[in-house]
Amino acid sequence: MARRWVATRWGGLDGWEFQEVELPQPGPGEVTIRVTAAGVNPADYKHVSAPRPGLELPAPVGYEVAGVLSAVGPDTEIASGGGAVGDAVVAFRIAGGYATEVIVPAADVFAKPPRLDDPAAANLLLAGSTASQMLHTVGVRAGETIIVHGASGAVGVSVLQQAAELDVHVIGTASEARFAEVRRFGGTPTAYGPGLLDRAREAGHGHIRAALDCVGTDEAIDVSLELVADRNRIVTIVAAARAAEEGFHAINGAQPESAAYRDSVRADLLALAGSGRLQVPVARTYPLAEAIEALTFLKDGHPGGKIALLN
């Protein structure tokens, strides 16, 4: 008997339950994963905070996992090819990852790079594919300088590393306590708060060509609009209302074009991480049974890295 977390009503975490469920055998095109680590993301609770089309209650929670194949459906291969019981794998854009075992489409499952431990592997693809799409959306080019608001967060850290691969220099906003993290991944840190516009201009020598917003504050948006005249070169993953008002890009994983793009880069991100050129800092782990505590920690503070639920 497997166990999984489900949201039994829309709203807060008090509507979540850790339930037992009996899993059938996987069908054609499906595999069963014994989950060893589940990635923890803000999307996990945001997507069940209110009714949305296509989602019914009780709703299983969790979009990305690392684990081991425990069953493989007939005539089925995983996305990276092959796939046998006992293989270590990563899965992303699945439903119900907060579980001891889960049946998922084989097309969303990839071999886990050996150098990635399970907590890091389980947290690579949601943040990584979001970061990749942000860079893609604003059309970054080698040699450019860009600004990233919230550069020390999970998506920001992935942006820093992927930008470095593209020979793009990043001015990254963060608290002074997080400057070392921005520098660690190749960015030039600058403190948010009063005077940010002038500090960013100075750090970028007046040549900031694109702005990526991971925080959604009015300050971040206002500074982006001042620094970057071309609205097509500004993107946010938080401030959709400001984006609609001001005419720049807002992306999220529920958009069909975003989902398609993020699916398309999963293998590339795993290869990058497997080579050691894309790291996933993990701040804390919790037992799966303590998912509510993990999400409360994520919501209430600045974890300083990713969080994983372990089985």
Backbone bond lengths (Angstrom), bond angles and torsions (degrees), N, CA, C in turn:
res aa  C-N    CA-C-N  psi(-1)  N-CA   C-N-CA  omega(-1)  CA-C   N-CA-C  phi
1 M - - - 1.468 - - 1.531 109.26 -
2 A 1.321 117.04 126.13 1.461 121.54 178.07 1.530 110.01 -87.46
3 R 1.314 115.68 163.24 1.454 120.94 173.72 1.525 108.28 -126.21
4 R 1.331 116.13 145.71 1.449 119.72 -179.87 1.526 109.66 -151.49
5 W 1.322 115.29 155.01 1.453 122.28 174.08 1.527 109.48 -89.32
6 V 1.339 115.64 134.25 1.463 120.76 175.32 1.522 108.76 -133.91
7 A 1.328 114.71 149.29 1.464 120.51 170.10 1.512 107.77 -88.34
8 T 1.319 117.12 120.47 1.463 121.08 -176.89 1.526 112.38 -93.33
9 R 1.326 116.80 -12.67 1.463 121.30 174.30 1.524 108.22 -153.58
10 W 1.323 115.52 158.40 1.457 121.03 178.89 1.532 109.77 -69.95
11 G 1.301 115.91 145.32 1.458 118.96 175.97 1.510 111.85 126.57
12 G 1.337 116.37 -136.94 1.449 122.24 -171.92 1.515 113.83 -84.89
13 L 1.331 114.17 -176.69 1.457 121.24 -176.64 1.518 112.96 -69.40
14 D 1.330 117.60 -15.57 1.459 119.64 179.20 1.526 112.62 -68.45
15 G 1.340 116.74 -10.91 1.456 120.99 176.88 1.516 113.55 -95.12
16 W 1.342 117.91 9.08 1.459 121.09 -179.84 1.528 110.94 -93.91
17 E 1.341 115.44 146.44 1.462 121.10 177.48 1.529 110.11 -134.39
18 F 1.330 115.46 145.83 1.467 122.69 177.03 1.526 106.83 -98.74
19 Q 1.314 116.08 99.54 1.457 121.56 -168.96 1.527 112.46 -108.22
20 E 1.325 115.18 155.37 1.459 121.40 170.80 1.521 109.44 -87.01
21 V 1.324 116.55 143.74 1.455 121.15 179.05 1.531 108.35 -146.38
22 E 1.326 116.06 138.84 1.467 121.01 176.71 1.515 108.22 -94.50
23 L 1.321 116.86 122.00 1.462 121.12 -177.54 1.524 110.59 -93.33
24 P 1.329 117.27 136.51 1.466 120.25 172.82 1.527 109.49 -77.42
25 Q 1.300 116.56 178.11 1.457 120.98 172.44 1.534 108.73 -72.33
26 P 1.319 118.26 144.70 1.467 119.67 177.95 1.523 111.12 -65.71
27 G 1.326 116.01 143.63 1.454 121.14 177.81 1.518 111.30 -90.39
28 P 1.341 117.78 -175.92 1.462 120.98 176.19 1.535 110.59 -55.57
29 G 1.320 115.46 133.80 1.462 119.96 -179.77 1.515 114.04 81.07
30 E 1.342 117.63 7.94 1.463 121.80 -179.57 1.523 110.90 -125.18
31 V 1.339 114.82 156.09 1.458 121.14 171.61 1.522 108.35 -136.59
32 T 1.317 115.70 158.42 1.453 121.30 172.07 1.527 108.46 -106.74
33 I 1.327 116.12 132.49 1.463 122.34 178.89 1.523 109.04 -112.75
34 R 1.319 116.03 126.68 1.458 120.10 166.14 1.524 106.78 -81.46
35 V 1.303 116.35 110.54 1.461 121.64 -170.81 1.527 110.18 -76.63
36 T 1.314 115.45 127.09 1.464 120.19 173.76 1.525 111.71 -101.74
37 A 1.339 117.23 -27.64 1.464 121.48 177.91 1.520 108.87 -151.85
38 A 1.327 115.49 136.99 1.467 121.25 175.34 1.522 108.47 -116.37
39 G 1.333 116.44 132.65 1.447 120.66 176.01 1.515 111.43 -71.71
40 V 1.321 116.58 145.24 1.460 122.96 -179.25 1.523 108.55 -113.87
41 N 1.338 116.05 123.26 1.458 121.84 -175.01 1.524 110.93 -136.88
42 P 1.333 118.21 152.17 1.460 119.66 174.56 1.525 113.21 -54.83
43 A 1.333 117.02 -32.78 1.469 119.97 179.66 1.515 112.24 -59.88
44 D 1.331 117.54 -25.71 1.464 120.37 -176.40 1.528 111.45 -61.38
45 Y 1.330 116.77 -40.94 1.471 118.05 178.68 1.523 112.36 -94.12
46 K 1.320 117.93 -28.36 1.460 119.60 179.87 1.528 111.75 -64.86
47 H 1.313 118.08 -35.41 1.460 121.19 -174.63 1.531 113.30 -75.53
48 V 1.325 117.18 -10.44 1.469 119.86 174.69 1.528 111.22 -118.50
49 S 1.332 115.89 18.23 1.467 119.44 179.91 1.522 112.44 -78.93
50 A 1.343 116.93 -20.76 1.470 121.53 -179.72 1.519 108.36 -154.90
51 P 1.339 118.19 156.27 1.465 120.14 179.13 1.525 111.85 -57.22
52 R 1.322 115.49 143.17 1.465 120.82 177.05 1.517 109.18 -144.55
53 P 1.331 117.85 149.59 1.469 120.71 -177.63 1.525 111.54 -58.10
54 G 1.325 115.28 136.79 1.455 121.14 175.63 1.510 115.71 83.93
55 L 1.337 117.54 -2.73 1.459 120.56 -179.70 1.520 109.65 -116.63
56 E 1.320 115.81 124.16 1.456 121.00 -178.35 1.520 110.58 -117.00
57 L 1.315 115.48 153.64 1.457 121.86 176.64 1.524 110.30 -92.14
58 P 1.330 118.79 147.59 1.463 126.02 -4.33 1.532 110.38 -72.93
59 A 1.331 116.22 139.15 1.465 121.75 -174.23 1.525 110.23 -106.34
60 P 1.330 118.21 118.94 1.467 119.96 174.50 1.530 110.25 -65.48
61 V 1.316 116.11 149.95 1.456 122.41 -170.35 1.522 110.53 -118.18
62 G 1.336 116.25 144.16 1.463 121.43 172.37 1.514 112.27 114.53
63 Y 1.354 115.42 127.16 1.467 120.92 -171.91 1.522 114.71 -109.04
64 E 1.335 118.20 -13.40 1.463 117.87 -177.63 1.523 110.45 -148.30
65 V 1.333 114.93 141.21 1.463 121.18 -176.95 1.522 110.36 -144.17
66 A 1.331 113.79 160.66 1.461 122.43 162.07 1.518 106.86 -118.93
67 G 1.326 116.16 150.73 1.452 118.28 -179.54 1.511 111.95 179.45
68 V 1.324 114.95 -157.93 1.456 122.35 -176.51 1.529 108.33 -129.53
69 L 1.313 117.04 136.23 1.461 120.35 176.37 1.529 109.87 -64.42
70 S 1.330 115.54 124.85 1.463 119.58 177.62 1.530 112.34 -109.84
71 A 1.340 117.70 -13.42 1.462 122.44 173.96 1.527 108.17 -161.60
72 V 1.322 115.43 147.92 1.464 121.82 -179.16 1.521 108.32 -129.46
73 G 1.338 116.79 129.20 1.450 120.75 -179.63 1.515 112.95 -66.54
74 P 1.328 117.28 164.41 1.467 121.30 -179.54 1.528 112.10 -59.09
75 D 1.324 115.43 137.91 1.477 121.86 174.89 1.528 111.50 51.88
76 T 1.316 116.55 45.72 1.459 121.19 -173.05 1.520 110.98 -123.70
77 E 1.342 115.52 135.76 1.458 123.23 170.36 1.518 109.11 -122.98
78 I 1.327 116.16 149.54 1.456 119.17 174.22 1.526 109.58 -78.51
79 A 1.339 116.90 171.04 1.462 121.18 -171.90 1.519 113.01 -61.75
80 S 1.318 117.99 -31.42 1.461 120.86 -179.51 1.521 112.57 -88.71
81 G 1.340 117.00 2.72 1.457 121.65 178.12 1.523 112.50 99.02
82 G 1.338 116.15 144.37 1.443 120.84 179.46 1.515 111.65 69.11
83 G 1.315 114.61 -144.97 1.458 120.48 -179.94 1.503 111.46 115.88
84 A 1.346 115.80 107.15 1.461 121.41 -179.33 1.521 108.92 -130.53
85 V 1.320 115.56 155.68 1.459 120.38 177.77 1.529 109.20 -53.29
86 G 1.316 115.76 131.43 1.458 121.51 -178.79 1.513 114.27 99.85
87 D 1.333 117.97 -12.03 1.465 120.66 179.93 1.532 110.83 -72.53
88 A 1.319 115.73 139.52 1.466 121.28 174.98 1.521 109.51 -80.22
89 V 1.328 116.51 130.66 1.466 120.65 -173.04 1.533 110.99 -138.77
90 V 1.338 113.81 166.75 1.459 124.35 172.64 1.525 106.80 -127.22
91 A 1.324 116.77 141.19 1.467 120.22 177.07 1.521 109.49 -134.01
92 F 1.328 114.92 138.66 1.472 119.74 179.65 1.522 110.78 -142.26
93 R 1.325 112.72 147.75 1.460 127.91 -171.31 1.520 108.89 64.15
94 I 1.353 110.73 53.69 1.459 120.09 174.16 1.526 107.91 -112.51
95 A 1.306 116.53 174.58 1.463 122.19 174.84 1.518 108.63 -117.18
96 G 1.338 116.66 128.27 1.447 120.21 173.38 1.506 116.00 93.20
97 G 1.322 117.16 33.28 1.460 120.71 -178.39 1.516 115.17 -70.68
98 Y 1.342 117.58 -20.45 1.465 120.46 176.42 1.525 107.74 -77.61
99 A 1.310 116.53 76.38 1.461 120.84 -172.01 1.520 110.00 -155.51
100 T 1.324 115.86 163.49 1.458 120.15 172.43 1.520 110.97 -81.31
101 E 1.328 115.92 -27.58 1.460 121.59 179.77 1.522 107.52 -155.91
102 V 1.350 116.98 143.37 1.453 119.57 -174.85 1.526 109.38 -148.38
103 I 1.333 116.45 141.75 1.466 122.47 173.68 1.520 108.19 -95.22
104 V 1.346 116.24 129.02 1.465 120.26 -175.33 1.528 109.63 -139.06
105 P 1.343 117.44 160.32 1.460 119.74 173.20 1.529 111.00 -62.82
106 A 1.301 116.65 133.77 1.468 120.53 179.86 1.523 111.81 -62.27
107 A 1.329 117.15 -25.70 1.459 121.07 179.90 1.523 112.75 -66.01
108 D 1.334 117.61 -13.86 1.463 121.81 179.92 1.520 112.40 -104.83
109 V 1.333 117.39 15.06 1.462 122.44 -174.11 1.525 110.14 -121.51
110 F 1.328 115.30 135.87 1.462 122.07 -176.55 1.527 109.56 -134.52
111 A 1.319 115.90 151.58 1.458 119.86 174.14 1.525 109.51 -61.45
112 K 1.323 116.75 138.12 1.457 121.05 179.98 1.525 109.91 -82.08
113 P 1.332 117.83 127.73 1.470 119.47 175.63 1.524 110.70 -59.63
114 P 1.326 118.37 133.64 1.468 120.70 -175.32 1.526 114.40 -58.64
115 R 1.325 118.28 -31.68 1.460 118.95 -175.34 1.528 112.66 -77.13
116 L 1.329 118.50 -12.75 1.465 121.59 179.03 1.521 110.24 -88.47
117 D 1.342 117.56 125.82 1.454 118.13 172.08 1.529 109.14 -76.05
118 D 1.322 115.95 167.83 1.461 119.53 -172.50 1.530 113.78 -63.58
119 P 1.340 120.96 -44.17 1.467 119.10 178.66 1.526 113.10 -60.02
120 A 1.336 117.46 -39.87 1.459 119.91 178.13 1.522 111.28 -69.30
121 A 1.334 116.97 -43.66 1.461 120.90 -179.33 1.518 111.34 -60.87
122 A 1.334 116.42 -37.87 1.459 120.95 -178.49 1.517 112.61 -72.00
123 N 1.327 117.09 -11.46 1.464 121.37 -177.32 1.526 113.61 -116.84
124 L 1.308 117.32 9.20 1.462 120.63 -175.07 1.519 114.16 -77.72
125 L 1.328 117.73 -46.55 1.458 119.76 -158.27 1.522 115.42 -86.08
126 L 1.315 119.92 -32.51 1.458 118.34 178.26 1.529 110.25 -67.13
127 A 1.325 117.06 -53.47 1.469 119.87 178.66 1.518 110.82 -64.85
128 G 1.332 116.83 -40.91 1.459 120.22 -176.66 1.513 113.47 -65.84
129 S 1.331 116.80 -42.15 1.466 119.15 -179.71 1.521 111.16 -72.70
130 T 1.340 117.08 -31.24 1.463 119.90 174.57 1.518 110.42 -64.65
131 A 1.331 116.22 -46.15 1.462 120.43 178.15 1.526 111.54 -60.38
132 S 1.324 116.00 -42.89 1.463 120.11 179.49 1.517 111.08 -61.02
133 Q 1.340 116.25 -43.08 1.460 118.57 -179.41 1.523 111.95 -67.09
134 M 1.325 117.59 -35.61 1.461 119.69 177.09 1.526 110.89 -60.53
135 L 1.314 116.59 -46.94 1.470 120.52 179.02 1.523 110.89 -63.75
136 H 1.329 116.43 -40.32 1.464 121.34 179.30 1.529 111.07 -65.19
137 T 1.324 116.49 -41.71 1.465 121.15 -175.60 1.521 112.24 -62.32
138 V 1.339 117.29 -39.20 1.469 119.81 -178.81 1.521 112.33 -90.34
139 G 1.335 116.96 -0.45 1.461 120.49 173.98 1.511 114.60 63.97
140 V 1.331 117.43 49.48 1.462 119.73 -178.04 1.523 110.93 -62.75
141 R 1.325 113.95 147.94 1.463 120.91 -179.82 1.519 110.10 -129.41
142 A 1.326 116.16 148.77 1.462 121.50 -179.32 1.520 110.56 -53.88
143 G 1.317 115.35 137.25 1.453 121.56 177.70 1.516 114.61 90.91
144 E 1.338 117.82 -9.84 1.460 120.86 -179.10 1.528 111.67 -79.67
145 T 1.333 114.49 161.61 1.454 122.50 170.86 1.524 108.35 -114.45
146 I 1.325 116.14 133.22 1.461 121.36 179.43 1.533 108.72 -128.49
147 I 1.321 116.56 164.29 1.453 121.04 173.03 1.519 109.11 -112.84
148 V 1.327 115.79 138.09 1.465 122.20 177.47 1.521 107.64 -123.19
149 H 1.312 116.38 116.95 1.461 121.08 177.83 1.526 109.27 -85.89
150 G 1.332 116.28 125.08 1.456 120.62 -174.86 1.514 111.64 83.16
151 A 1.321 116.81 44.46 1.467 121.09 -171.87 1.512 113.65 -72.90
152 S 1.335 118.56 -15.66 1.463 119.60 -179.61 1.519 113.15 -95.61
153 G 1.343 118.09 -0.83 1.456 121.43 175.18 1.514 111.30 -79.17
154 A 1.328 116.41 179.41 1.465 120.83 -173.93 1.526 112.16 -61.16
155 V 1.329 117.42 -47.78 1.462 119.95 179.16 1.523 109.87 -70.08
156 G 1.325 117.21 -41.16 1.455 120.98 -179.84 1.515 112.97 -59.52
157 V 1.320 116.83 -42.79 1.468 120.82 179.19 1.526 110.81 -63.50
158 S 1.332 116.87 -38.06 1.463 119.34 176.70 1.527 111.01 -68.82
159 V 1.343 117.19 -39.04 1.467 120.28 175.22 1.524 110.23 -58.14
160 L 1.327 117.82 -46.90 1.462 121.30 -179.60 1.526 111.19 -53.63
161 Q 1.329 116.37 -47.05 1.463 119.95 -175.93 1.522 112.01 -71.97
162 Q 1.329 116.82 -40.90 1.460 119.12 179.69 1.529 111.28 -70.28
163 A 1.324 116.93 -33.78 1.464 119.80 176.04 1.521 110.37 -64.80
164 A 1.322 117.14 -41.01 1.465 120.31 178.46 1.528 111.08 -60.10
165 E 1.344 116.59 -37.28 1.460 120.16 177.07 1.532 111.71 -62.38
166 L 1.332 116.21 -28.33 1.463 122.25 -178.95 1.522 112.35 -93.82
167 D 1.340 117.20 5.39 1.468 122.79 -177.09 1.526 111.28 60.40
168 V 1.326 115.20 42.72 1.465 122.81 177.35 1.524 107.94 -112.21
169 H 1.333 116.42 131.30 1.465 121.53 -179.81 1.521 109.78 -90.09
170 V 1.345 116.80 135.68 1.453 121.89 -176.12 1.523 110.87 -115.83
171 I 1.341 115.66 127.38 1.448 122.22 163.52 1.524 105.50 -91.17
172 G 1.326 117.70 118.87 1.457 120.39 -173.33 1.511 112.68 -115.67
173 T 1.334 117.52 122.54 1.461 119.88 176.40 1.520 109.71 -80.30
174 A 1.332 114.68 142.74 1.459 121.82 -178.82 1.519 108.22 -168.07
175 S 1.320 116.91 169.15 1.461 119.84 169.00 1.523 108.18 -73.92
176 E 1.315 116.93 155.31 1.469 119.75 -179.14 1.520 111.45 -59.50
177 A 1.325 117.49 -30.16 1.459 120.61 178.76 1.524 112.23 -64.55
178 R 1.342 117.09 -18.30 1.466 121.35 -176.92 1.531 112.42 -109.34
179 F 1.329 116.96 9.60 1.462 119.45 -179.32 1.530 112.05 -59.26
180 A 1.332 117.21 -40.06 1.465 120.01 -177.89 1.524 111.17 -61.13
181 E 1.336 116.93 -34.97 1.462 120.17 179.17 1.522 110.54 -67.18
182 V 1.320 117.49 -40.07 1.472 120.60 177.72 1.524 109.85 -63.99
183 R 1.335 116.62 -45.60 1.475 119.68 179.36 1.524 111.20 -64.31
184 R 1.328 117.00 -37.95 1.465 121.50 -178.78 1.517 111.76 -54.63
185 F 1.329 115.96 -35.54 1.460 119.59 -176.83 1.532 112.96 -105.23
186 G 1.331 115.96 21.86 1.458 120.37 167.83 1.503 116.85 94.13
187 G 1.343 119.08 4.24 1.456 120.98 -179.37 1.520 112.83 -94.26
188 T 1.318 114.74 166.34 1.454 121.87 172.76 1.520 107.73 -104.30
189 P 1.341 118.42 112.54 1.458 119.29 -174.71 1.523 112.96 -79.03
190 T 1.321 115.21 148.13 1.456 121.72 170.48 1.525 107.75 -143.90
191 A 1.316 116.54 141.69 1.458 120.86 -174.98 1.520 110.71 -76.44
192 Y 1.325 116.54 137.29 1.452 119.59 170.70 1.527 108.72 -74.27
193 G 1.312 115.96 170.37 1.463 120.09 -178.00 1.523 111.28 111.19
194 P 1.340 117.15 -178.72 1.472 121.19 -176.50 1.519 112.29 -50.63
195 G 1.335 115.70 133.83 1.453 121.00 -179.01 1.514 114.80 89.43
196 L 1.344 117.65 5.41 1.470 120.26 -177.37 1.517 111.95 -58.85
197 L 1.320 117.86 -41.83 1.463 120.29 -177.64 1.522 110.93 -56.56
198 D 1.326 117.67 -48.99 1.465 120.97 -178.77 1.529 111.01 -66.52
199 R 1.328 117.31 -40.18 1.468 119.29 179.49 1.524 110.83 -64.92
200 A 1.332 116.97 -40.09 1.462 120.09 179.91 1.522 111.28 -66.03
201 R 1.326 116.19 -42.61 1.467 119.65 178.33 1.523 110.80 -60.39
202 E 1.329 115.45 -42.87 1.469 118.85 -179.69 1.517 110.97 -66.08
203 A 1.336 116.88 -44.54 1.467 120.00 -178.97 1.521 111.89 -64.28
204 G 1.335 116.05 -34.21 1.463 120.33 -179.18 1.505 113.79 -93.88
205 H 1.351 116.48 6.21 1.467 121.87 179.64 1.530 112.03 52.50
206 G 1.346 114.84 33.06 1.455 119.77 176.89 1.507 115.09 73.41
207 H 1.345 117.25 14.57 1.470 119.40 -173.94 1.527 112.06 -126.48
208 I 1.317 118.52 39.42 1.462 121.31 176.43 1.528 108.83 -80.07
209 R 1.333 116.32 121.49 1.462 121.55 -170.56 1.529 113.95 -101.36
210 A 1.332 117.87 -17.61 1.466 120.43 -178.37 1.516 108.77 -152.37
211 A 1.327 115.88 157.43 1.465 121.55 -179.11 1.519 109.79 -133.41
212 L 1.330 115.87 131.32 1.458 123.09 179.44 1.527 108.19 -120.20
213 D 1.325 116.57 121.39 1.455 121.48 -174.94 1.521 111.45 -107.69
214 C 1.343 115.96 117.89 1.459 121.65 177.74 1.526 112.37 -110.58
215 V 1.340 117.70 5.79 1.471 119.57 -175.21 1.520 113.71 -120.25
216 G 1.332 118.26 -32.77 1.461 120.98 173.74 1.512 116.29 81.66
217 T 1.332 118.51 11.24 1.459 120.13 178.80 1.530 110.43 -76.37
218 D 1.335 115.64 156.24 1.465 119.20 175.26 1.519 110.71 -60.11
219 E 1.326 116.67 -37.91 1.460 119.84 178.32 1.526 110.91 -58.33
220 A 1.329 116.86 -47.73 1.463 120.30 -178.40 1.520 111.21 -61.38
221 I 1.315 116.70 -42.81 1.464 120.04 -178.99 1.523 110.63 -69.62
222 D 1.317 117.88 -45.43 1.464 120.98 -178.72 1.521 111.15 -60.72
223 V 1.326 116.67 -43.39 1.466 120.48 179.51 1.526 110.22 -65.95
224 S 1.315 117.42 -40.96 1.471 120.96 178.51 1.526 110.63 -59.32
225 L 1.321 116.81 -44.22 1.468 121.13 -178.84 1.521 111.68 -66.13
226 E 1.322 116.96 -33.27 1.468 120.23 177.45 1.524 111.64 -72.67
227 L 1.310 116.54 -37.11 1.464 120.63 -174.48 1.520 113.34 -80.63
228 V 1.333 117.04 -32.90 1.471 121.56 -170.93 1.524 109.05 -122.04
229 A 1.322 116.01 111.02 1.467 119.91 -176.77 1.523 112.38 -73.16
230 D 1.321 117.34 -34.49 1.462 122.65 -177.04 1.522 109.63 -81.21
231 R 1.341 117.04 108.43 1.456 120.75 -177.55 1.526 112.73 -62.78
232 N 1.321 118.44 -23.27 1.455 121.21 176.96 1.522 112.67 -69.24
233 R 1.330 116.40 -9.71 1.457 120.04 -179.04 1.535 111.78 -109.98
234 I 1.329 115.10 23.60 1.467 121.88 173.76 1.521 107.39 -124.86
235 V 1.341 116.41 134.70 1.461 120.24 179.11 1.522 109.30 -142.26
236 T 1.321 116.04 144.66 1.461 122.49 175.32 1.516 109.91 -128.62
237 I 1.343 115.37 151.62 1.459 119.99 171.65 1.524 110.57 -111.45
238 V 1.344 116.46 7.41 1.465 120.43 -175.11 1.527 112.26 -128.63
239 A 1.330 116.85 -46.97 1.466 121.39 -168.41 1.523 112.04 -94.47
240 A 1.337 117.14 66.03 1.464 120.87 -176.51 1.521 112.25 -63.65
241 A 1.328 117.36 -36.98 1.461 119.85 -179.00 1.520 110.91 -65.33
242 R 1.329 117.97 -43.82 1.463 120.35 177.36 1.526 111.16 -64.22
243 A 1.323 116.36 -37.31 1.461 120.03 179.29 1.523 110.93 -62.30
244 A 1.340 117.17 -43.73 1.462 120.68 178.50 1.527 110.94 -64.85
245 E 1.306 116.23 -37.91 1.463 121.12 -178.71 1.522 112.14 -70.07
246 E 1.342 115.95 -40.36 1.462 120.53 -172.57 1.528 113.73 -98.67
247 G 1.335 117.67 -11.41 1.454 120.02 175.21 1.509 115.67 84.46
248 F 1.354 117.10 33.59 1.460 118.78 172.96 1.533 108.81 -119.17
249 H 1.321 117.10 -179.07 1.464 122.08 -170.85 1.528 112.07 -81.46
250 A 1.328 115.86 138.85 1.461 122.79 167.48 1.520 107.15 -129.13
251 I 1.321 116.95 127.50 1.461 120.51 -177.80 1.517 109.67 -123.74
252 N 1.335 115.54 149.98 1.464 121.14 171.35 1.521 108.78 -154.70
253 G 1.313 116.10 159.10 1.454 120.95 -172.40 1.507 115.49 -66.85
254 A 1.342 117.35 -14.16 1.464 119.83 178.95 1.526 112.52 -80.33
255 Q 1.321 117.66 -15.94 1.462 120.55 178.47 1.533 108.99 -72.01
256 P 1.331 118.95 132.21 1.467 119.84 -177.75 1.526 113.80 -54.84
257 E 1.342 116.90 -41.06 1.459 118.84 -179.62 1.526 111.38 -68.19
258 S 1.342 116.50 -33.70 1.460 119.73 176.33 1.521 110.68 -68.00
259 A 1.318 116.72 -45.32 1.460 120.35 179.73 1.524 110.83 -59.24
260 A 1.323 116.84 -43.59 1.465 120.37 -179.62 1.519 111.13 -63.58
261 Y 1.326 116.59 -43.23 1.470 119.37 179.51 1.523 110.36 -63.97
262 R 1.317 116.77 -46.76 1.456 120.10 -176.03 1.527 111.42 -64.63
263 D 1.326 116.69 -36.58 1.461 119.27 174.03 1.530 110.76 -61.70
264 S 1.313 116.74 -38.04 1.465 121.05 -173.34 1.522 113.54 -69.75
265 V 1.342 118.32 -20.17 1.468 120.15 -175.64 1.519 113.21 -104.90
266 R 1.326 118.57 3.32 1.463 120.07 -176.08 1.527 112.17 -60.15
267 A 1.320 117.28 -47.60 1.459 119.78 -177.96 1.521 111.15 -64.19
268 D 1.321 117.49 -39.37 1.468 120.74 179.43 1.527 111.12 -64.29
269 L 1.320 117.15 -41.24 1.462 120.49 179.59 1.526 110.99 -66.16
270 L 1.321 117.03 -39.77 1.459 119.96 177.27 1.526 110.95 -64.35
271 A 1.315 116.89 -39.01 1.472 119.88 177.36 1.525 110.63 -64.43
272 L 1.330 116.43 -41.92 1.460 120.96 179.45 1.528 110.37 -62.91
273 A 1.330 116.37 -44.12 1.459 120.26 178.48 1.527 111.02 -68.07
274 G 1.319 116.22 -37.48 1.453 120.00 179.68 1.507 113.55 -64.72
275 S 1.338 115.84 -25.37 1.470 120.41 177.95 1.521 112.15 -87.05
276 G 1.342 116.86 -5.40 1.451 120.72 -178.93 1.506 115.10 88.90
277 R 1.337 118.00 3.20 1.465 120.40 -175.93 1.526 113.05 -93.65
278 L 1.335 117.26 -2.66 1.466 121.68 174.80 1.526 107.48 -135.08
279 Q 1.322 115.65 111.23 1.458 121.58 -176.60 1.527 110.99 -103.81
280 V 1.316 115.32 154.98 1.468 122.10 178.04 1.529 108.11 -125.20
281 P 1.326 117.71 96.36 1.467 118.81 177.66 1.529 110.78 -65.55
282 V 1.308 116.65 128.27 1.465 122.50 178.42 1.523 108.08 -111.22
283 A 1.334 115.75 122.61 1.457 120.90 -176.12 1.518 113.12 -87.59
284 R 1.349 116.78 -36.35 1.449 119.57 -171.14 1.520 109.72 -159.36
285 T 1.326 116.10 149.60 1.461 121.46 173.00 1.529 109.22 -124.83
286 Y 1.339 114.27 153.30 1.464 122.15 178.13 1.521 108.26 -134.89
287 P 1.325 117.73 153.27 1.469 118.69 168.39 1.531 109.87 -63.75
288 L 1.322 116.87 149.59 1.460 121.09 179.75 1.522 111.75 -53.10
289 A 1.318 117.57 -38.03 1.462 120.98 -178.31 1.528 112.43 -63.75
290 E 1.345 117.21 -16.77 1.460 121.47 -179.05 1.528 111.93 -103.64
291 A 1.329 116.45 32.99 1.466 120.59 -179.24 1.525 112.29 -58.96
292 I 1.309 118.48 -37.84 1.460 121.10 -179.28 1.525 109.95 -63.52
293 E 1.333 117.55 -42.98 1.457 120.97 177.51 1.527 110.91 -62.56
294 A 1.337 117.01 -40.38 1.463 120.80 179.84 1.526 111.38 -63.14
295 L 1.323 116.28 -44.94 1.460 120.05 -179.14 1.526 111.67 -70.48
296 T 1.312 116.92 -33.72 1.458 119.98 176.03 1.521 110.31 -63.85
297 F 1.319 117.05 -42.11 1.460 121.39 175.76 1.521 110.94 -61.65
298 L 1.327 116.81 -42.92 1.463 120.94 179.21 1.521 111.08 -62.97
299 K 1.333 117.76 -43.07 1.456 122.08 -176.71 1.531 112.53 -71.75
300 D 1.322 116.98 -32.66 1.460 120.19 -170.15 1.523 114.54 -91.22
301 G 1.319 118.32 -12.12 1.454 118.07 -173.80 1.503 113.61 -148.57
302 H 1.344 114.52 -162.31 1.450 123.45 177.37 1.530 106.59 -115.06
303 P 1.312 116.88 95.77 1.464 119.13 -170.23 1.527 114.91 -64.64
304 G 1.341 118.08 -20.12 1.462 119.35 178.98 1.512 113.09 76.60
305 G 1.308 117.47 23.27 1.456 122.51 -178.93 1.517 108.77 151.99
306 K 1.304 116.04 -178.81 1.454 120.45 -177.11 1.525 111.36 -79.82
307 I 1.335 115.08 164.60 1.466 123.72 178.55 1.524 107.73 -122.84
308 A 1.322 116.07 140.13 1.467 120.85 177.66 1.520 109.95 -127.75
309 L 1.332 115.35 145.92 1.459 123.11 171.76 1.520 107.93 -99.90
310 L 1.317 117.24 128.07 1.456 121.12 -173.49 1.520 111.88 -111.82
311 N 1.351 115.03 143.33 1.462 122.30 171.26 1.521 109.13 -106.86
